[in-house]
Amino acid sequence: MTTQVGTTARTGERCPVSGVWKVLGTPSTTAPIAKGNVMPPYGDQAVTWQLIRLA
């Protein structure tokens, strides 16, 4: 299975692919996250991250 831009992952899940990820919603942020790392919370909240650029 190929992971594509637009893929989403929730806080606490393992990152499926290295790249730049963006928090869906407001406020938002972007972060580089490496494959296998745990997706972090943002603003002390569990969030959904969306892949915007492959590394």
QUIQUI-V940130 format. One record per pair of residues at least 24 apart in sequence whose C-alpha atoms are under 10 Angstrom apart, sorted by the first residue. I is the first residue (numbers start at 1). GAP is how many residues later the second one is. D is the distance in Angstrom with one decimal. If there is no record, write none. Layout:
BEGIN
I_GAP_D + I_GAP_D
END
This chain:
BEGIN
3_48_9.1 + 3_51_9.1 + 4_47_7.6 + 4_48_8.9 + 4_49_8.8 + 4_50_7.9 + 5_45_7.8 + 5_46_5.1 + 5_47_5.3 + 5_48_6.1 + 5_49_6.9 + 6_43_9.3 + 6_44_5.7 + 6_45_5.2 + 6_46_6.2 + 6_47_8.7 + 7_42_8.3 + 7_43_5.6 + 7_44_5.4 + 7_45_8.3 + 8_40_6.5 + 8_41_5.4 + 8_42_4.4 + 8_43_6.3 + 8_44_9.6 + 9_29_9.7 + 9_30_7.2 + 9_38_8.6 + 9_39_5.7 + 9_40_5.3 + 9_41_6.6 + 9_42_8.4 + 10_28_9.2 + 10_29_6.5 + 10_30_8.3 + 10_31_8.6 + 10_36_7.1 + 10_37_5.8 + 10_38_4.5 + 10_39_6.0 + 10_40_8.9 + 11_27_7.3 + 11_28_4.7 + 11_29_5.2 + 11_30_5.4 + 11_31_8.5 + 11_34_8.4 + 11_35_5.2 + 11_36_5.5 + 11_37_6.4 + 11_38_7.5 + 12_25_9.2 + 12_26_5.5 + 12_27_5.3 + 12_28_6.5 + 12_29_7.7 + 12_34_7.9 + 12_35_9.2 + 12_36_9.9 + 13_24_8.3 + 13_25_5.6 + 13_26_5.6 + 13_27_8.5 + 13_35_10.0 + 14_24_4.6 + 14_25_6.0 + 14_26_9.6 + 15_24_5.9 + 15_25_9.6 + 15_34_9.6 + 15_36_9.8 + 16_35_9.7 + 17_34_8.5 + 17_37_7.6 + 17_38_8.2 + 18_33_8.9 + 18_35_8.9 + 18_36_6.3 + 18_37_5.5 + 19_31_10.0 + 19_32_6.7 + 19_33_7.5 + 19_34_5.5 + 19_35_4.2 + 19_36_4.2 + 20_29_9.7 + 20_30_8.5 + 20_31_6.1 + 20_32_5.8 + 20_33_5.1 + 20_34_6.4 + 20_35_6.9 + 21_27_9.7 + 21_28_5.9 + 21_29_5.3 + 21_30_4.4 + 21_31_5.6 + 21_32_7.2 + 21_33_8.9 + 22_25_10.0 + 22_26_8.4 + 22_27_5.4 + 22_28_5.2 + 22_29_6.4 + 22_30_6.6 + 22_31_9.4 + 23_24_6.7 + 23_25_6.0 + 23_26_4.6 + 23_27_6.3 + 23_28_9.1 + 23_29_10.0 + 24_24_5.8 + 24_25_6.0 + 24_26_6.6 + 25_24_9.4
END
